[in-house]
Amino acid sequence: MDNYKNTKTREILPIARPDVALGTRFSNVGTTELDMDKVEIREAKREDCFAIRTLIQELADYEKMPNEPKIDYKTLERDGFDTKHPLFICYVATVDQQIIGYALAYYTYSTWGGRAMYLEDLYITPNFRRKHIGIKLLKTVAKKAKDNDCCRLDFAVLRWNPAQEFYKSIGAINLTEETGWHQYRLTKAVLEKLATN
């Protein structure tokens, strides 16, 4: 089992339990004959956080930033399920009740359009890609945004990521190319310095 170090408490926390089956455990499963009727998209539950954290790491590895995830599954449980006002919305894709993908989003606000939504992650474990599972997850998030009167759904894609063509094919706009918008970030260290000086 993989482990993840909690940087706040310095304890080693498992990111997955033996009794929680993950998408990565399908490495020897042939999926060319996948019955799409077996694919279920549902809202994530608290007990899914172990599997979701594992897929977050898979996504970070794919994005060539393996050391960037700093949270453990307990943080996901706290922020998404143990609070009166959850900080994120999450859907999982399952096959035979095994989690093989997820989409995580949250509400934002636009002074131009009002309520909006940001898609933080959309990930399908490798053996289940190119089977229309990603679009099913994205449509579920889009419906949530539409049902809550969001004016838009924003997300970021790495420059080299081939998924850009998929996003463009469904009508997404590359804001950097089209409007010149560039996304900036204050890291935690910079944020703390700015807030205290």
NORWOZI-V441697 format. One record per pair of residues at least 24 apart in sequence whose C-alpha atoms are under 10 Angstrom apart, sorted by sequence separation. I is the first residue (numbers start at 1). J is the second residue. If there is no record, write none. Layout:
# NORWOZI-V441697
i->I j->J
i->I j->J
This chain:
# NORWOZI-V441697
i->49 j->73
i->50 j->74
i->52 j->76
i->100 j->124
i->101 j->125
i->117 j->141
i->48 j->73
i->49 j->74
i->99 j->124
i->100 j->125
i->101 j->126
i->117 j->142
i->22 j->48
i->47 j->73
i->49 j->75
i->50 j->76
i->99 j->125
i->100 j->126
i->20 j->47
i->21 j->48
i->24 j->51
i->46 j->73
i->49 j->76
i->50 j->77
i->100 j->127
i->101 j->128
i->117 j->144
i->118 j->145
i->156 j->183
i->20 j->48
i->22 j->50
i->23 j->51
i->46 j->74
i->48 j->76
i->49 j->77
i->89 j->117
i->100 j->128
i->101 j->129
i->117 j->145
i->20 j->49
i->21 j->50
i->22 j->51
i->23 j->52
i->48 j->77
i->49 j->78
i->90 j->119
i->100 j->129
i->116 j->145
i->117 j->146
i->20 j->50
i->21 j->51
i->22 j->52
i->24 j->54
i->46 j->76
i->47 j->77
i->88 j->118
i->89 j->119
i->90 j->120
i->92 j->122
i->93 j->123
i->115 j->145
i->116 j->146
i->20 j->51
i->23 j->54
i->24 j->55
i->46 j->77
i->49 j->80
i->88 j->119
i->89 j->120
i->90 j->121
i->91 j->122
i->92 j->123
i->93 j->124
i->102 j->133
i->103 j->134
i->117 j->148
i->135 j->166
i->16 j->48
i->22 j->54
i->23 j->55
i->45 j->77
i->46 j->78
i->49 j->81
i->88 j->120
i->90 j->122
i->92 j->124
i->101 j->133
i->102 j->134
i->116 j->148
i->117 j->149
i->134 j->166
i->135 j->167
i->16 j->49
i->17 j->50
i->22 j->55
i->95 j->128
i->100 j->133
i->101 j->134
i->104 j->137
i->115 j->148
i->116 j->149
i->117 j->150
i->122 j->155
i->15 j->49
i->16 j->50
i->17 j->51
i->24 j->58
i->46 j->80
i->47 j->81
i->103 j->137
i->104 j->138
i->115 j->149
i->116 j->150
i->117 j->151
i->118 j->152
i->119 j->153
i->120 j->154
i->121 j->155
i->15 j->50
i->16 j->51
i->23 j->58
i->45 j->80
i->46 j->81
i->102 j->137
i->103 j->138
i->106 j->141
i->114 j->149
i->115 j->150
i->116 j->151
i->117 j->152
i->118 j->153
i->119 j->154
i->120 j->155
i->121 j->156
i->135 j->170
i->14 j->50
i->15 j->51
i->16 j->52
i->44 j->80
i->45 j->81
i->46 j->82
i->101 j->137
i->102 j->138
i->105 j->141
i->114 j->150
i->115 j->151
i->116 j->152
i->117 j->153
i->118 j->154
i->119 j->155
i->120 j->156
i->121 j->157
i->15 j->52
i->16 j->53
i->44 j->81
i->103 j->140
i->104 j->141
i->113 j->150
i->114 j->151
i->115 j->152
i->116 j->153
i->117 j->154
i->118 j->155
i->119 j->156
i->120 j->157
i->15 j->53
i->16 j->54
i->52 j->90
i->103 j->141
i->107 j->145
i->113 j->151
i->114 j->152
i->115 j->153
i->116 j->154
i->117 j->155
i->118 j->156
i->14 j->53
i->15 j->54
i->52 j->91
i->94 j->133
i->105 j->144
i->106 j->145
i->112 j->151
i->113 j->152
i->14 j->54
i->15 j->55
i->52 j->92
i->93 j->133
i->105 j->145
i->110 j->150
i->49 j->90
i->51 j->92
i->93 j->134
i->107 j->148
i->109 j->150
i->110 j->151
i->15 j->57
i->48 j->90
i->108 j->150
i->109 j->151
i->110 j->152
i->48 j->91
i->93 j->136
i->107 j->150
i->109 j->152
i->48 j->92
i->55 j->99
i->93 j->137
i->108 j->152
i->44 j->89
i->45 j->90
i->55 j->100
i->56 j->101
i->92 j->137
i->108 j->153
i->43 j->89
i->44 j->90
i->45 j->91
i->55 j->101
i->56 j->102
i->91 j->137
i->107 j->153
i->108 j->154
i->43 j->90
i->44 j->91
i->45 j->92
i->51 j->98
i->52 j->99
i->55 j->102
i->90 j->137
i->91 j->138
i->106 j->153
i->42 j->90
i->43 j->91
i->44 j->92
i->51 j->99
i->52 j->100
i->56 j->104
i->105 j->153
i->4 j->53
i->42 j->91
i->43 j->92
i->44 j->93
i->51 j->100
i->52 j->101
i->91 j->140
i->105 j->154
i->4 j->54
i->41 j->91
i->42 j->92
i->43 j->93
i->48 j->98
i->51 j->101
i->52 j->102
i->91 j->141
i->105 j->155
i->3 j->54
i->41 j->92
i->42 j->93
i->48 j->99
i->51 j->102
i->52 j->103
i->90 j->141
i->2 j->54
i->40 j->92
i->41 j->93
i->42 j->94
i->52 j->104
i->89 j->141
i->4 j->57
i->40 j->93
i->41 j->94
i->39 j->93
i->40 j->94
i->41 j->95
i->39 j->94
i->40 j->95
i->44 j->99
i->89 j->144
i->15 j->71
i->16 j->72
i->38 j->94
i->39 j->95
i->40 j->96
i->15 j->72
i->16 j->73
i->38 j->95
i->39 j->96
i->40 j->97
i->14 j->72
i->15 j->73
i->37 j->95
i->38 j->96
i->39 j->97
i->40 j->98
i->41 j->99
i->44 j->102
i->13 j->72
i->14 j->73
i->15 j->74
i->36 j->95
i->38 j->97
i->39 j->98
i->40 j->99
i->43 j->102
i->44 j->103
i->12 j->72
i->13 j->73
i->14 j->74
i->35 j->95
i->39 j->99
i->41 j->101
i->42 j->102
i->43 j->103
i->44 j->104
i->13 j->74
i->34 j->95
i->39 j->100
i->41 j->102
i->62 j->123
i->8 j->70
i->41 j->103
i->59 j->121
i->7 j->70
i->8 j->71
i->59 j->122
i->6 j->70
i->7 j->71
i->59 j->123
i->62 j->126
i->4 j->69
i->5 j->70
i->6 j->71
i->7 j->72
i->56 j->121
i->58 j->123
i->59 j->124
i->4 j->70
i->5 j->71
i->6 j->72
i->56 j->122
i->58 j->124
i->59 j->125
i->4 j->71
i->5 j->72
i->6 j->73
i->56 j->123
i->58 j->125
i->4 j->72
i->6 j->74
i->55 j->123
i->58 j->126
i->3 j->72
i->4 j->73
i->6 j->75
i->55 j->124
i->23 j->93
i->55 j->125
i->23 j->94
i->52 j->123
i->22 j->94
i->23 j->95
i->26 j->98
i->25 j->98
i->24 j->98
i->25 j->99
i->26 j->100
i->22 j->97
i->23 j->98
i->24 j->99
i->25 j->100
i->21 j->97
i->22 j->98
i->23 j->99
i->24 j->100
i->20 j->97
i->21 j->98
i->22 j->99
i->23 j->100
i->20 j->98
i->21 j->99
i->22 j->100
i->23 j->101
i->20 j->99
i->21 j->100
i->22 j->101
i->39 j->131
i->41 j->133
i->39 j->132
i->40 j->133
i->34 j->128
i->39 j->133
i->63 j->157
i->32 j->127
i->36 j->131
i->41 j->136
i->42 j->137
i->63 j->158
i->31 j->127
i->32 j->128
i->35 j->131
i->36 j->132
i->40 j->136
i->41 j->137
i->30 j->127
i->31 j->128
i->34 j->131
i->36 j->133
i->39 j->136
i->40 j->137
i->43 j->140
i->63 j->160
i->27 j->125
i->29 j->127
i->30 j->128
i->31 j->129
i->32 j->130
i->42 j->140
i->63 j->161
i->26 j->125
i->27 j->126
i->28 j->127
i->29 j->128
i->32 j->131
i->41 j->140
i->62 j->161
i->25 j->125
i->26 j->126
i->27 j->127
i->31 j->131
i->23 j->124
i->24 j->125
i->26 j->127
i->27 j->128
i->23 j->125
i->24 j->126
i->26 j->128
i->22 j->125
i->23 j->126
i->24 j->127
i->23 j->127
i->23 j->128
